């Protein structure tokens, strides 16, 4: 199997951007619990998300919303 060229590989930044915009469409900024751990870890380290009290997922914080709207959600993990 040939290795994909760098341009053809999906970037991690795009997946974070997609996740943030998807979370903003849910009421309360809900991020599903089945989100990849590397994204959860990176966003939690930046205080962009916090756990939901019932433990089923995550929700965006005000910092996360601001980061998304300022297009500063370029996470490289």
Secondary structure, DSSP 8 states (H G I E B T S, - for coil): -----GGGS--HHHHHHHHHHHHHHSTT-EEETTS-HHHHHHHHHTTSEEE-TTSSEEEE-HHHHHHHHTT------
